[in-house]
Amino acid sequence: MAADRSTKSRPLAPVLLILAILVVTVLDSTTGPELHISAFMGIAPLYAALRCPFRQTLLVAAVFVVCLTYVDIFTVPDWGPASRVVGIFGVFLVAAFSLVLCRTRLQREALHARTSLVADTVQRAMLRELPLSAGPVDAYGFYVSAEEGARVGGDIYEASDTPYGLRLMIGDVQGKGMPAIGAGLEVLVSFREAAQHQESLESVAERMEQALARYNTRSAEEGTDERFVTALLMEVRGTDGAAEGRVLSCGHIPYYLVRHGKVHERRDGEGALPLGLGALSGEPRHSVRVHPEPDDWVVLCTDGVTEARGKDGEFYPLAERLARWTHLEPAELARTLRADLESFTGGRLKDDATVLVVRRREHPAPDTQLSMARAAAA
């Protein structure tokens, strides 16, 4: 965790600080009283308090007190007793303040570490870690939150093996980062439940719409922002040549179909409004039938990827990049896309970005192999 890394200083830090204090003490002892450079050495224990563990800070502070007390007593002959007392008192005050500062910092880092652990656990429970496994397919990919330090934000995704076949969902909540989590969680939980019990994608989308409507009603009552969510739902029933698929888009961006090594941008099921805005048109949502082939695989993403801008302001050319790398395995493709996206944007994403690379596995993978795949993709 970040707090742990910041607490563990480099072993050389206290050694260098102590050497600096000793060198300055020797200089003050061998030069005239008019050059009292040790007065500036109070920075040493203060620096240790900000960077070192408590014991190392205590050691630096102790050396500082001993050396500066020696300087004030023996190397400044013109000082009177009162001046010496004031000088020595200042030395002890700086040392004591450094120890208090170090202790306060360590307590706050420990609190931050515990808080981060709880938040990380909650966020992991909200979104399953990639790769996902559902029925005969695996979904590799990545999710990068635009908010620093957050594991999740305004993007959601899920893959479920249901009585009605394999069902996939990717969504993008209006807004980004932590403020969008509430609406995303409502829609995600609703999908997980409805996908198992609703026979059609239209019914699943309707349940998601109802869940978001309830969330927006509560938000309006509490004076917070209402949200809408774009979502893409996919369903595949049957296997191999007998497979039949359906796609329903709730205002989401297109997905990409890779067939025989070629990338096709697909806009199946487009035309419906995002979730949360369905009441504006009053028209029912309709899925469209697609005909997947055994070797097909798809790439789903959010607009945080396709609208990511490079240094010159151009958008990230996802389709072009995919066309270069169709020979890569899904896990490697996901890693390559993430590295390329971060390089393209210089690591400065303006929105949450999610990519799912969904492909039928050739052979069912045991749980142990799936665990190894997740570790490799992390």
KEKE-434909 format. One record per residue (C-alpha): y, z, x; residue number from 1; residue in one letter. Coordinates in Angstrom, 3 decimals, padded with zeros to 6 digits, m for minus. Each point is the difference from the previous one (the first is absolute). Layout:
% KEKE-434909
<pt <Y,Z,X>,NUM,"a">
...
END
This chain:
% KEKE-434909
<pt <000.000,000.000,000.000>,1,"m">
<pt <003.586,m000.603,001.079>,2,"a">
<pt <000.833,003.678,000.119>,3,"a">
<pt <m002.837,000.691,002.371>,4,"d">
<pt <001.002,m002.815,002.304>,5,"r">
<pt <003.604,001.166,000.167>,6,"s">
<pt <m001.064,003.586,000.763>,7,"t">
<pt <m002.156,m000.993,002.953>,8,"k">
<pt <002.430,m000.745,002.785>,9,"s">
<pt <m000.894,m001.640,003.251>,10,"r">
<pt <m001.267,002.549,002.538>,11,"p">
<pt <002.661,m001.098,002.476>,12,"l">
<pt <002.915,000.960,m002.257>,13,"a">
<pt <000.011,003.796,000.664>,14,"p">
<pt <m000.798,m000.577,003.686>,15,"v">
<pt <002.967,m002.326,000.414>,16,"l">
<pt <002.294,002.402,m001.862>,17,"l">
<pt <m001.051,002.925,002.201>,18,"i">
<pt <000.455,m002.102,003.147>,19,"l">
<pt <003.470,m000.993,m001.171>,20,"a">
<pt <000.941,003.655,m000.566>,21,"i">
<pt <m001.308,000.979,003.465>,22,"l">
<pt <001.802,m002.871,001.737>,23,"v">
<pt <003.300,000.868,m001.669>,24,"v">
<pt <m000.490,003.669,000.877>,25,"t">
<pt <m000.523,m000.881,003.677>,26,"v">
<pt <003.091,m002.228,m000.043>,27,"l">
<pt <002.086,002.765,m001.521>,28,"d">
<pt <m001.292,002.429,002.610>,29,"s">
<pt <000.829,m002.262,002.951>,30,"t">
<pt <003.388,m001.331,m001.112>,31,"t">
<pt <003.291,001.742,m000.530>,32,"g">
<pt <000.765,002.047,m003.130>,33,"p">
<pt <002.409,m002.669,m001.188>,34,"e">
<pt <m002.987,m002.272,m000.823>,35,"l">
<pt <m001.780,001.870,m002.789>,36,"h">
<pt <m002.223,m002.835,m001.278>,37,"i">
<pt <m002.690,002.318,m001.371>,38,"s">
<pt <002.272,000.651,m002.977>,39,"a">
<pt <m001.212,m003.327,m001.390>,40,"f">
<pt <m003.692,000.900,000.224>,41,"m">
<pt <m000.065,001.535,m003.470>,42,"g">
<pt <m001.084,m003.435,m001.138>,43,"i">
<pt <m003.440,000.526,001.614>,44,"a">
<pt <m001.382,002.692,m002.366>,45,"p">
<pt <001.674,m001.729,m002.951>,46,"l">
<pt <m001.740,m003.260,000.850>,47,"y">
<pt <m003.290,001.846,000.388>,48,"a">
<pt <000.528,001.553,m003.448>,49,"a">
<pt <000.248,m003.474,m001.539>,50,"l">
<pt <m002.890,m001.609,001.846>,51,"r">
<pt <m002.481,002.600,001.275>,52,"c">
<pt <m002.464,002.488,m001.517>,53,"p">
<pt <001.109,003.624,m000.238>,54,"f">
<pt <m001.743,001.268,003.146>,55,"r">
<pt <001.480,m002.746,002.146>,56,"q">
<pt <003.435,000.657,m001.483>,57,"t">
<pt <m000.439,003.711,000.760>,58,"l">
<pt <m000.877,m000.814,003.618>,59,"l">
<pt <003.043,m002.257,000.428>,60,"v">
<pt <002.246,002.598,m001.633>,61,"a">
<pt <m001.345,002.751,002.264>,62,"a">
<pt <000.628,m002.043,003.158>,63,"v">
<pt <003.463,m000.820,m001.313>,64,"f">
<pt <000.818,003.677,m000.582>,65,"v">
<pt <m001.243,001.094,003.445>,66,"v">
<pt <001.771,m002.771,001.896>,67,"c">
<pt <003.291,000.167,m001.880>,68,"l">
<pt <000.079,003.803,000.216>,69,"t">
<pt <m000.470,m000.274,003.768>,70,"y">
<pt <002.810,m002.569,000.212>,71,"v">
<pt <002.399,002.119,m002.064>,72,"d">
<pt <m000.686,003.139,002.039>,73,"i">
<pt <m000.223,m001.315,003.561>,74,"f">
<pt <001.768,m003.371,000.290>,75,"t">
<pt <003.324,000.627,m001.759>,76,"v">
<pt <001.673,002.704,002.081>,77,"p">
<pt <003.391,m000.372,m001.700>,78,"d">
<pt <m001.331,001.057,m003.415>,79,"w">
<pt <000.714,003.496,m001.183>,80,"g">
<pt <m002.620,002.203,m001.680>,81,"p">
<pt <001.157,m000.987,m003.481>,82,"a">
<pt <m000.238,m003.714,000.823>,83,"s">
<pt <m003.509,000.471,001.382>,84,"r">
<pt <m001.099,001.874,m003.109>,85,"v">
<pt <001.417,m002.737,m002.215>,86,"v">
<pt <m001.707,m002.690,002.095>,87,"g">
<pt <m003.379,001.733,m000.042>,88,"i">
<pt <000.320,000.696,m003.722>,89,"f">
<pt <000.664,m003.720,m000.564>,90,"g">
<pt <m003.131,m000.877,001.974>,91,"v">
<pt <m002.180,002.300,m002.123>,92,"f">
<pt <001.680,m001.312,m003.169>,93,"l">
<pt <m000.810,m003.620,000.892>,94,"v">
<pt <m003.611,000.938,000.801>,95,"a">
<pt <m000.438,001.957,m003.238>,96,"a">
<pt <001.550,m002.797,m002.055>,97,"f">
<pt <m002.384,m002.503,001.635>,98,"s">
<pt <m003.024,002.071,m000.982>,99,"l">
<pt <001.203,000.400,m003.577>,100,"v">
<pt <000.741,m003.731,m000.184>,101,"l">
<pt <m003.466,m000.845,001.319>,102,"c">
<pt <m001.717,002.342,m002.455>,103,"r">
<pt <001.988,m001.438,m002.933>,104,"t">
<pt <m000.822,m003.549,001.050>,105,"r">
<pt <m003.708,000.747,000.265>,106,"l">
<pt <m000.049,001.658,m003.429>,107,"q">
<pt <001.708,m002.999,m001.563>,108,"r">
<pt <m002.370,m002.416,001.713>,109,"e">
<pt <m002.976,001.998,m001.284>,110,"a">
<pt <001.444,m000.058,m003.530>,111,"l">
<pt <000.641,m003.721,000.253>,112,"h">
<pt <m003.558,m000.571,001.224>,113,"a">
<pt <m001.461,001.936,m002.961>,114,"r">
<pt <002.260,m001.813,m002.449>,115,"t">
<pt <m000.906,m003.367,001.524>,116,"s">
<pt <m003.701,000.828,m000.243>,117,"l">
<pt <000.323,000.800,m003.706>,118,"v">
<pt <002.075,m003.123,m000.651>,119,"a">
<pt <m002.447,m002.137,001.952>,120,"d">
<pt <m002.929,001.383,m001.999>,121,"t">
<pt <001.787,m000.701,m003.297>,122,"v">
<pt <000.887,m003.520,001.072>,123,"q">
<pt <m003.575,m000.719,001.113>,124,"r">
<pt <m001.226,001.160,m003.400>,125,"a">
<pt <002.412,m002.363,m001.732>,126,"m">
<pt <m000.943,m003.162,001.906>,127,"l">
<pt <m003.449,m000.500,001.442>,128,"r">
<pt <m000.088,m000.936,003.641>,129,"e">
<pt <m000.680,m003.572,000.967>,130,"l">
<pt <m002.414,m001.680,000.152>,131,"p">
<pt <m001.085,000.418,m003.605>,132,"l">
<pt <m003.533,m000.712,m001.138>,133,"s">
<pt <m000.708,m000.982,m003.590>,134,"a">
<pt <m003.152,m001.734,m001.179>,135,"g">
<pt <m000.804,m002.976,002.224>,136,"p">
<pt <003.398,m000.238,001.704>,137,"v">
<pt <002.074,001.786,002.627>,138,"d">
<pt <003.781,000.064,000.015>,139,"a">
<pt <001.557,000.346,003.435>,140,"y">
<pt <003.699,000.149,000.598>,141,"g">
<pt <002.914,002.260,000.749>,142,"f">
<pt <002.743,001.926,m001.722>,143,"y">
<pt <003.287,000.793,001.725>,144,"v">
<pt <002.506,002.202,m001.806>,145,"s">
<pt <003.670,m000.820,000.545>,146,"a">
<pt <000.784,003.722,000.071>,147,"e">
<pt <m000.604,001.511,003.417>,148,"e">
<pt <m002.710,002.626,000.062>,149,"g">
<pt <m001.407,m000.886,m003.426>,150,"a">
<pt <m003.567,m001.248,m000.396>,151,"r">
<pt <000.637,m001.417,m003.459>,152,"v">
<pt <002.997,m001.141,m001.979>,153,"g">
<pt <000.651,m002.679,m002.572>,154,"g">
<pt <m003.078,m002.189,000.481>,155,"d">
<pt <m003.346,000.686,m001.664>,156,"i">
<pt <m003.435,m001.623,000.163>,157,"y">
<pt <m003.550,000.617,m001.163>,158,"e">
<pt <m003.417,m001.643,m000.157>,159,"a">
<pt <m002.601,001.236,m002.478>,160,"s">
<pt <m003.573,m000.933,m000.814>,161,"d">
<pt <m000.094,000.302,m003.794>,162,"t">
<pt <m002.410,m000.761,m002.851>,163,"p">
<pt <002.076,m003.148,m000.510>,164,"y">
<pt <m000.232,m001.225,003.581>,165,"g">
<pt <002.134,000.389,003.087>,166,"l">
<pt <003.644,000.761,m000.776>,167,"r">
<pt <002.889,m000.115,002.448>,168,"l">
<pt <003.607,001.041,m000.379>,169,"m">
<pt <003.034,m000.130,002.235>,170,"i">
<pt <003.428,001.149,m001.155>,171,"g">
<pt <003.560,000.462,001.173>,172,"d">
<pt <002.232,002.652,m001.539>,173,"v">
<pt <003.708,m000.661,m000.369>,174,"q">
<pt <001.644,001.765,002.914>,175,"g">
<pt <m001.739,001.138,003.131>,176,"k">
<pt <m001.254,003.018,001.868>,177,"g">
<pt <m000.429,003.486,m001.415>,178,"m">
<pt <002.219,m000.372,m003.132>,179,"p">
<pt <m002.360,m002.687,m001.331>,180,"a">
<pt <m003.184,002.056,000.351>,181,"i">
<pt <000.124,001.547,m003.499>,182,"g">
<pt <m000.009,m003.299,m001.876>,183,"a">
<pt <m002.588,m001.457,002.365>,184,"g">
<pt <m002.342,002.940,m000.509>,185,"l">
<pt <000.210,m000.304,m003.800>,186,"e">
<pt <m000.908,m003.688,000.117>,187,"v">
<pt <m002.719,000.481,002.605>,188,"l">
<pt <m001.759,002.816,m001.882>,189,"v">
<pt <000.225,m001.995,m003.199>,190,"s">
<pt <m001.632,m003.019,001.646>,191,"f">
<pt <m002.829,002.083,001.442>,192,"r">
<pt <m000.812,001.384,m003.436>,193,"e">
<pt <000.557,m003.124,m002.074>,194,"a">
<pt <m001.925,m002.271,002.391>,195,"a">
<pt <m003.158,001.990,m000.734>,196,"q">
<pt <000.341,000.042,m003.785>,197,"h">
<pt <001.994,m003.045,m001.135>,198,"q">
<pt <m001.868,m003.259,m000.412>,199,"e">
<pt <002.896,m002.385,000.688>,200,"s">
<pt <002.711,m000.189,002.631>,201,"l">
<pt <002.531,m000.223,m002.809>,202,"e">
<pt <m001.099,003.420,m001.268>,203,"s">
<pt <000.153,001.438,003.510>,204,"v">
<pt <003.545,m001.289,000.437>,205,"a">
<pt <000.959,001.425,m003.393>,206,"e">
<pt <m001.216,003.445,001.026>,207,"r">
<pt <001.995,m000.257,003.217>,208,"m">
<pt <003.058,m001.025,m002.024>,209,"e">
<pt <m000.394,003.001,m002.288>,210,"q">
<pt <m000.358,002.402,002.935>,211,"a">
<pt <003.165,m001.329,001.611>,212,"l">
<pt <001.866,000.171,m003.304>,213,"a">
<pt <m000.852,003.702,m000.278>,214,"r">
<pt <001.182,000.536,003.561>,215,"y">
<pt <003.292,m001.794,m000.674>,216,"n">
<pt <000.558,002.063,m003.140>,217,"t">
<pt <m000.361,003.205,002.022>,218,"r">
<pt <002.259,m001.407,002.700>,219,"s">
<pt <002.721,m000.799,m002.518>,220,"a">
<pt <m000.207,003.522,m001.426>,221,"e">
<pt <000.269,001.493,003.493>,222,"e">
<pt <002.867,m002.270,001.011>,223,"g">
<pt <m001.934,m001.845,002.705>,224,"t">
<pt <m000.455,m003.730,000.472>,225,"d">
<pt <m002.393,m001.965,m002.164>,226,"e">
<pt <m002.275,m002.409,001.843>,227,"r">
<pt <m001.849,m003.234,m000.524>,228,"f">
<pt <m003.065,m001.175,001.924>,229,"v">
<pt <m001.177,m003.482,000.863>,230,"t">
<pt <m003.785,m000.218,000.111>,231,"a">
<pt <m002.762,m002.520,000.544>,232,"l">
<pt <m003.398,000.664,m001.596>,233,"l">
<pt <m003.157,m001.904,000.902>,234,"m">
<pt <m003.521,000.149,m001.384>,235,"e">
<pt <m003.260,m001.606,001.126>,236,"v">
<pt <m003.180,000.142,m002.064>,237,"r">
<pt <m003.359,m001.306,001.115>,238,"g">
<pt <m001.110,m001.012,003.487>,239,"t">
<pt <000.074,m003.077,002.201>,240,"d">
<pt <m000.060,m003.260,m001.973>,241,"g">
<pt <m000.065,001.816,m003.343>,242,"a">
<pt <003.155,001.979,000.750>,243,"a">
<pt <002.892,m000.182,m002.418>,244,"e">
<pt <003.459,001.372,000.682>,245,"g">
<pt <003.217,000.799,m001.808>,246,"r">
<pt <003.500,000.670,001.285>,247,"v">
<pt <002.917,001.687,m001.739>,248,"l">
<pt <003.431,000.287,001.575>,249,"s">
<pt <002.648,002.434,m001.169>,250,"c">
<pt <002.964,m001.550,001.761>,251,"g">
<pt <m001.698,000.217,003.414>,252,"h">
<pt <000.343,m002.493,002.825>,253,"i">
<pt <m002.743,m002.627,000.542>,254,"p">
<pt <m003.229,000.696,001.829>,255,"y">
<pt <m001.729,m002.166,002.587>,256,"y">
<pt <m003.448,m001.547,m000.359>,257,"l">
<pt <m001.850,m001.045,003.156>,258,"v">
<pt <m002.606,m002.635,m000.801>,259,"r">
<pt <m001.819,m002.091,002.601>,260,"h">
<pt <002.471,001.125,002.670>,261,"g">
<pt <003.095,m001.095,m001.950>,262,"k">
<pt <002.659,002.309,m001.466>,263,"v">
<pt <001.123,m000.563,m003.586>,264,"h">
<pt <002.876,001.873,m001.607>,265,"e">
<pt <m001.108,000.896,m003.527>,266,"r">
<pt <002.239,000.912,m002.913>,267,"r">
<pt <m002.758,000.576,m002.552>,268,"d">
<pt <001.016,002.121,m002.961>,269,"g">
<pt <003.723,m000.003,000.807>,270,"e">
<pt <002.686,000.202,m002.661>,271,"g">
<pt <m000.306,003.550,m001.316>,272,"a">
<pt <002.660,002.631,000.633>,273,"l">
<pt <m000.628,002.941,002.346>,274,"p">
<pt <m001.536,003.179,m001.369>,275,"l">
<pt <002.691,002.137,m001.585>,276,"g">
<pt <001.862,m003.051,m001.308>,277,"l">
<pt <m002.677,m001.399,m002.311>,278,"g">
<pt <001.765,001.279,m003.116>,279,"a">
<pt <002.967,m002.285,000.741>,280,"l">
<pt <m001.960,m003.125,m000.917>,281,"s">
<pt <m002.514,001.419,m002.455>,282,"g">
<pt <m002.481,m002.672,001.046>,283,"e">
<pt <m003.574,000.994,000.879>,284,"p">
<pt <m001.215,m000.494,003.539>,285,"r">
<pt <m002.674,m002.617,000.656>,286,"h">
<pt <m002.386,m000.373,002.905>,287,"s">
<pt <m001.170,m003.387,001.218>,288,"v">
<pt <m003.482,m001.044,001.033>,289,"r">
<pt <m000.708,m000.953,003.609>,290,"v">
<pt <m003.167,m001.325,001.580>,291,"h">
<pt <m000.770,001.732,003.299>,292,"p">
<pt <m002.411,m001.541,002.457>,293,"e">
<pt <m002.441,002.085,002.074>,294,"p">
<pt <001.958,m000.370,003.266>,295,"d">
<pt <003.475,000.514,m001.482>,296,"d">
<pt <002.152,002.852,001.112>,297,"w">
<pt <003.469,001.037,m001.084>,298,"v">
<pt <003.048,001.625,001.528>,299,"v">
<pt <002.156,002.180,m002.231>,300,"l">
<pt <003.346,001.379,001.107>,301,"c">
<pt <003.284,001.479,m001.169>,302,"t">
<pt <003.438,m001.502,000.499>,303,"d">
<pt <000.660,002.422,002.837>,304,"g">
<pt <m002.078,m002.476,002.038>,305,"v">
<pt <001.234,m003.357,m001.265>,306,"t">
<pt <003.639,001.147,m000.086>,307,"e">
<pt <m000.049,001.705,003.385>,308,"a">
<pt <002.711,m001.532,002.167>,309,"r">
<pt <m000.042,m000.859,003.660>,310,"g">
<pt <002.814,000.276,002.505>,311,"k">
<pt <001.546,m003.267,m001.209>,312,"d">
<pt <m000.220,000.981,m003.677>,313,"g">
<pt <m002.948,m002.254,m000.845>,314,"e">
<pt <m002.802,001.226,m002.264>,315,"f">
<pt <m003.442,000.777,001.346>,316,"y">
<pt <m002.137,m003.176,m000.364>,317,"p">
<pt <m003.188,001.639,m001.275>,318,"l">
<pt <m001.699,m003.203,m001.178>,319,"a">
<pt <000.655,m001.673,003.341>,320,"e">
<pt <m001.386,002.967,001.902>,321,"r">
<pt <m003.097,000.139,m002.198>,322,"l">
<pt <m000.681,m003.677,000.608>,323,"a">
<pt <m000.160,000.723,003.743>,324,"r">
<pt <m002.428,002.881,m000.300>,325,"w">
<pt <m002.513,m000.959,m002.713>,326,"t">
<pt <m002.755,000.142,002.628>,327,"h">
<pt <000.529,003.729,000.548>,328,"l">
<pt <m002.147,002.646,m001.613>,329,"e">
<pt <001.827,002.043,m002.700>,330,"p">
<pt <000.421,003.123,002.131>,331,"a">
<pt <001.340,m001.991,002.937>,332,"e">
<pt <002.226,m002.076,m002.276>,333,"l">
<pt <001.536,003.172,m001.471>,334,"a">
<pt <000.724,001.392,003.465>,335,"r">
<pt <001.442,m003.311,001.177>,336,"t">
<pt <002.255,m000.330,m003.049>,337,"l">
<pt <001.332,003.524,000.379>,338,"r">
<pt <000.763,m000.448,003.694>,339,"a">
<pt <001.642,m003.361,m000.658>,340,"d">
<pt <002.095,001.378,m002.883>,341,"l">
<pt <001.260,002.898,002.113>,342,"e">
<pt <000.806,m002.390,002.839>,343,"s">
<pt <001.758,m002.404,m002.371>,344,"f">
<pt <002.236,002.718,m001.479>,345,"t">
<pt <000.437,001.982,003.188>,346,"g">
<pt <m001.631,002.959,m001.754>,347,"g">
<pt <002.824,000.228,m002.550>,348,"r">
<pt <m001.525,m000.484,m003.427>,349,"l">
<pt <002.454,000.295,m002.885>,350,"k">
<pt <m002.668,000.468,m002.668>,351,"d">
<pt <m003.538,001.325,m000.324>,352,"d">
<pt <m002.467,m002.655,001.138>,353,"a">
<pt <m003.636,m000.352,m001.043>,354,"t">
<pt <m002.651,m002.611,000.735>,355,"v">
<pt <m003.565,m000.058,m001.341>,356,"l">
<pt <m002.538,m002.433,001.442>,357,"v">
<pt <m002.821,m000.125,m002.550>,358,"v">
<pt <m003.298,m001.646,000.846>,359,"r">
<pt <m003.585,000.201,m001.191>,360,"r">
<pt <m002.183,001.630,002.618>,361,"r">
<pt <m003.056,m001.941,001.124>,362,"e">
<pt <m002.265,003.042,000.014>,363,"h">
<pt <000.544,003.338,m001.748>,364,"p">
<pt <001.276,002.422,002.614>,365,"a">
<pt <m001.375,003.545,000.189>,366,"p">
<pt <002.456,002.867,m000.244>,367,"d">
<pt <m000.250,000.607,003.713>,368,"t">
<pt <001.016,m003.545,000.819>,369,"q">
<pt <002.892,000.198,m002.441>,370,"l">
<pt <001.198,003.216,001.643>,371,"s">
<pt <m000.067,m001.722,003.381>,372,"m">
<pt <001.966,m002.910,m001.426>,373,"a">
<pt <002.650,002.348,m001.364>,374,"r">
<pt <000.313,001.704,003.363>,375,"a">
<pt <000.409,m003.362,001.725>,376,"a">
<pt <002.669,m001.123,m002.486>,377,"a">
<pt <002.034,003.236,000.316>,378,"a">
END
